Amino acid sequence: MENKYIYQDAFVELQQIVADIEDGEVSVDELTSKISRASELLAICKAKLTASEKEVEKLLEKLDAAPDTQTE
């Protein structure tokens, strides 16, 4: 799944799909494609969040491993 979505773009589109479905603005014929697209967007968001979480964990590990520069 090649995409150049940033998290915010995917999230906004996903919110719009959900709103359209909740408001009844999606016909039964469109429902399958909307659900499929929502699934793709969820995968994009999950991948971005997972990658961000891993980066934060790496940064925290570096901070924990760094020598304490504070003097007591």
C-alpha positions as CSV (number, residue, x, y, z in Angstrom):
1,M,0.0,0.0,0.0
2,E,2.0,2.9,-1.3
3,N,0.8,6.3,0.0
4,K,2.1,9.7,0.8
5,Y,-0.6,10.5,3.4
6,I,0.4,12.3,6.5
7,Y,-1.5,11.2,9.6
8,Q,-3.6,14.3,9.8
9,D,-4.8,13.9,6.2
10,A,-5.7,10.2,6.7
11,F,-7.5,11.0,10.0
12,V,-9.5,13.9,8.5
13,E,-10.6,11.7,5.6
14,L,-11.5,8.9,7.9
15,Q,-13.6,11.3,10.1
16,Q,-15.5,12.4,7.0
17,I,-16.3,8.9,5.9
18,V,-17.6,8.1,9.4
19,A,-19.7,11.3,9.5
20,D,-21.1,10.5,6.0
21,I,-22.1,7.0,7.1
22,E,-23.6,8.2,10.4
23,D,-25.5,10.9,8.6
24,G,-26.9,8.4,6.1
25,E,-25.2,10.2,3.2
26,V,-23.7,7.0,1.9
27,S,-25.9,4.8,-0.3
28,V,-25.8,1.0,0.1
29,D,-23.9,0.8,-3.2
30,E,-21.2,3.1,-1.9
31,L,-21.0,1.5,1.6
32,T,-18.6,-1.3,0.6
33,S,-16.1,1.1,-1.1
34,K,-16.3,3.6,1.9
35,I,-15.7,0.8,4.4
36,S,-12.8,-0.5,2.3
37,R,-11.3,3.0,2.1
38,A,-11.8,3.5,5.9
39,S,-9.9,0.3,6.4
40,E,-7.0,1.6,4.4
41,L,-7.0,4.9,6.3
42,L,-7.0,3.1,9.6
43,A,-4.0,1.1,8.5
44,I,-2.2,4.3,7.5
45,C,-3.0,5.9,10.9
46,K,-2.0,2.8,12.8
47,A,1.3,2.6,10.9
48,K,2.1,6.3,11.6
49,L,1.2,6.0,15.3
50,T,3.3,2.8,15.6
51,A,6.3,4.5,13.9
52,S,6.0,7.5,16.1
53,E,5.7,5.4,19.3
54,K,8.9,3.6,18.3
55,E,10.8,6.8,17.7
56,V,9.7,8.1,21.1
57,E,10.8,4.9,22.8
58,K,14.3,5.2,21.1
59,L,14.6,8.8,22.3
60,L,13.6,7.8,25.8
61,E,16.2,5.0,25.8
62,K,18.9,7.5,24.7
63,L,17.9,9.8,27.5
64,D,18.1,7.0,30.0
65,A,21.5,5.9,28.7
66,A,22.9,9.4,28.6
67,P,25.3,10.3,31.5
68,D,23.7,12.4,34.1
69,T,24.9,16.0,33.5
70,Q,23.2,17.5,36.5
71,T,25.3,18.2,39.5
72,E,24.0,17.6,43.0
